[in-house]
Amino acid sequence: MTTPARPVNLPPQMCPPPLLGRCARCHAACHRYGFGGNPLCQAHQHKVAELQAKKPAGA
C-alpha cells in the first residue's frame, strides 16, 4: 500500500484568492487555506524542515 502524495503548497502567485492568507511568522501572502494550505509561507516551511532535519533522533 502506498501513501497518498502530500498536497502541494502553491506559491501565492498561483493560488486562488480565497485560499490566500498571511504567514503566521512574517505575514507574507501564502497558500494558507484549503487543500494543501499551510500556516507558514514557503520560506518558513523550508526553515522549519531544515531545523527538524538537524534535530537529533529521539529528541
C-alpha positions in Angstrom: 0.0 0.0 0.0 1.3 3.4 -0.9 0.8 6.6 1.0 -1.0 9.4 -0.8 1.1 12.3 -2.2 1.5 15.3 0.1 -0.6 18.2 -1.2 1.4 20.9 -2.9 1.6 24.3 -1.2 1.2 26.7 -4.1 3.2 29.9 -4.3 0.9 33.0 -3.7 1.0 34.0 -7.4 -0.6 30.7 -8.4 -3.1 30.4 -5.5 -6.7 31.4 -6.0 -7.6 34.5 -3.8 -10.0 32.6 -1.5 -7.1 30.3 -0.4 -4.7 33.1 0.3 -3.8 34.2 3.9 -0.9 35.6 5.8 2.1 33.6 7.1 1.9 33.1 10.8 5.5 34.3 11.3 6.2 37.0 8.7 2.7 37.9 7.5 3.7 37.4 3.8 0.9 36.2 1.5 0.8 32.4 1.3 -1.4 29.5 0.4 -2.9 29.2 3.8 -6.4 27.7 3.4 -7.9 24.7 1.6 -6.3 21.5 0.3 -2.5 21.8 0.7 -2.7 25.0 2.7 -0.1 25.7 5.4 0.0 28.5 8.1 3.6 29.2 7.1 4.9 30.7 3.8 7.2 28.5 1.7 10.4 30.2 3.0 9.4 29.5 6.7 8.3 25.9 5.8 11.9 25.3 4.4 13.5 26.7 7.6 11.3 24.5 9.8 12.2 21.4 7.7 15.9 22.2 8.0 15.6 22.6 11.8 13.8 19.3 12.0 16.4 17.6 9.9 19.2 18.8 12.3 17.2 17.7 15.3 18.9 14.5 16.9 16.9 11.3 16.7 14.8 10.6 19.8 14.8 14.2 21.0 
